[in-house]
Amino acid sequence: MPGLIALILALATLFFILFVMNAAGATARARHERVEARLKALSLAGPEVSAQDIVRHTVFSEVPWFHRLLADLHWTRNFERVLRQARMQGTPGLYLLLSAVLGAVAILVAELFTGALLPAFLAGAVLGPLPIVRVYRRRAARMAAFQRQLADALDLIARALKSGNTFAGGMRMVADEFSDPIGPEFATTLDEINFGMDVEKALHNLMDRVDSLDLKFFVVSVNIQRETGGNLSEIIGNTASLIRERFKIHGRIRILSAEGRISAIVLLALPFAAAGTLYLIKPEYMSLLFTEDLGRLMIKAALVSMAVGYVVIRRMVNFKV
């Protein structure tokens, strides 16, 4: 057991050193990130940048060998895109090292308090991924905010077109009138168009920065109109109406599936509440679950059954609109 504690301490120390090195490099580079991103968005006079160039110049970590290791992983490339969509600072390596440090510290602390490996590794598995989970939650919240703003933004563009403004003029109104996330994203797209990028390419870059199915409807409709002609203001207005109808349907589905979601919460919380109450009333009765082999087996089977039930209920109430 002391050897395990020493090993965990050594790993935690190593991860902490790597985390500090990565954080220091990211802090030194933070002053230039906005300027570099702006120049990348506007440097359109040069040759086209290939996918290989993008992968090669993407910084996954400030530690060179760690960057080379992460550059070969497909997940880190996707996570770098998630970071951009969440508008969070840092590199994928920074969050991976932070997760490793938290996981190692959680394992060490839980092992010191419980003296058992299973609770220690469970604590590490729960606390370790928290930084990465936060990035995904931030990205999901930002994309949800974009979805809520999109219908009103498209209505503004449609009204601007009807009043005689150009498509770029309508996008400028959205960029000036709306807050983050849709305002800055449309401003970036408008800057790309104003500096000479093709509208179709600029809208494609917008879809890459924003993960939204409704935005794809808008981009596809604009591109079709540019190729075949038609009333652009009417097309954009109809797209906004379609997005609002999808929101209405999604709201109705959430209302109808609320009972299933509440049932899942109750079914997950009830065993823990009942076990806690029984333990307070009669500790010697409930302690058999933790001291006897059959009791520990029953606990593991119950946890697995609860996890399977949660997944099944979630799939039953999770509808795609």
Secondary structure, 3 states (H helix, E strand, C coil): CHHHHHHHHHHHHHHHHHHHHHHHHHHHHHHHHHHHHHHHHHCCCCCCCCHHHHHHHCCCCCCHHHHHHHHCCHHHHHHHHHHHHHCCCCCHHHHHHHHHHHHHHHHHHHHHHHCCHHHHHHHHHHHCCHHHHHHHHHHHHHHHHHHHHHHHHHHHHHHHHHCCCCHHHHHHHHHHHCCCCHHHHHHHHHHHHHCCCCHHHHHHHHHHHCCCHHHHHHHHHHHHHHHHCCCHHHHHHHHHHHHHHHHHHHHHHHHHCHHHHHHHHHHHHHHHHHHHHHHHHCHHHHCHHHHCHHHHHHHHHHHHHHHHHHHHHHHHHCCCC
